């Protein structure tokens, strides 16, 4: 989990969003969950689908969850981010609602329920994924409690009435623990499936998924899964070079001892 604390994700800022923000403001925008980060499951929100109150824990329903913090009024980043996430979720082959949950969390208090529903419906389309998704909005206090706990930082630009924010997604375990941080703009069905399987701790996916996880490892620098053999070969190469260096040094010292000047 400590690697997640230093994971750097792509921060995509629309030009208008950065118009009234200083470099200091922008330097604080990012997604870096602290070690052991866990979302507060008792945070209260409104499900924009029917207006009922739900806690974050109820939205997760004990299942591995892809959590997307969104500005429901954002068209530069959030629209394509949600669309790509929906495509990747469909490509996982897992069942929405049963195997995993999709939860979106709106952080723009000026984006109302109708805006949220229109945005999410427009990007996901009608179907099981939309039907099982929790599209949440809440008070600034509830939103801040979750975003602070997860290390998700954004900045409001008063000049343009927009937000600079990271293009990032979090995979949570059913108890709210941060399992993985992914970039929705570079997300694949394979990576997302592996992340959800890991977060499900054996309750999601098939035996073949767990076998694949023995061969693939999560790279916190890129937010994707890469074959472990590459790391093994790289590490082996370093060890081999060090071994050769030590051997040469040992032979050199032995030669000097056997043949003093």
Secondary structure as UniProt FT lines:
FT   HELIX           2..5
FT   HELIX           15..18
FT   TURN            19..20
FT   HELIX           23..27
FT   STRAND          30..31
FT   TURN            35..36
FT   TURN            41..42
FT   STRAND          44..47
FT   TURN            48..50
FT   STRAND          53..55
FT   HELIX           56..60
FT   TURN            61..62
FT   STRAND          64..70
FT   TURN            72..73
FT   HELIX           78..92
FT   TURN            97..99
FT   STRAND          100..106
FT   TURN            109..110
FT   HELIX           113..124
FT   HELIX           128..132
FT   STRAND          134..137
FT   HELIX           140..150
FT   STRAND          152..157
FT   TURN            158..161
FT   STRAND          162..165
FT   STRAND          169..172
FT   TURN            174..175
FT   STRAND          177..182
FT   HELIX           184..186
FT   HELIX           189..200
FT   TURN            201..202
FT   HELIX           207..215
FT   STRAND          216..219
FT   TURN            220..223
FT   STRAND          224..227
FT   HELIX           228..258
//
